[in-house]
Amino acid sequence: MPELLIGCGNKREKIISGPGIPPDWTDLTTLDNDPACEPAFLHNLEHLPYPFRSDYFDEIHAYHVLEHTGRQGDFKFFFDQWAEFWRILKPGGYFCGSVPALKSDWAWGDPGHKRVLPQSIFTFLDQNEYTKQVGVTALADYRRFYRADFEPVAYDATNDPEQFLFILRAVKPSRISV
């Protein structure tokens, strides 16, 4: 059951688990852009594609790293990065992540943060939401840029005011309807 921990830094703890996500690593691969952290793969997350074959990982974990990549308003990179995560996850694989909570001082207080990722942004990763909302709500239609598909499994299970936790499941094939 291969797992990928991106932006691993010097920690290797598994923070998020749940149904279908065991509490311990079984076959961990690490990735970071800092050689001092001694990751298995030295790679900058802003350089796509990632150095992994398609449909390989059962889980990807990203703890307080996504806010350091891309930049606010760069929808092209946002969707390209999530399409890349989708590519390397097996069908039904999980993306488990944490980012600073929207109201946390750290959301914009860390000089290395380039973007915030509130819960609402993950709506744009779920192809079913486009079918339900385009033409009905103000949801912008990004399907011409984004063909991958994730469905939410859990959001903010800890109710921690400093961080937002989420679990998404890769839906393959994509349910895109355009």
Secondary structure, DSSP 8 states (H G I E B T S, - for coil): -EEEEET-TT-------BTTB-SS-SEEEEEES-GGG--SEE--TTSSS-SS-TT-EEEEEEES-GGGSS-TT-HHHHHHHHHHHHHHEEEEEEEEEEEE-TTSTHHHHSTT------GGGGGGG-HHHHHHHBTTBS----TTT----EEEEEE-TT--TTEEEEEEEE-SS-----
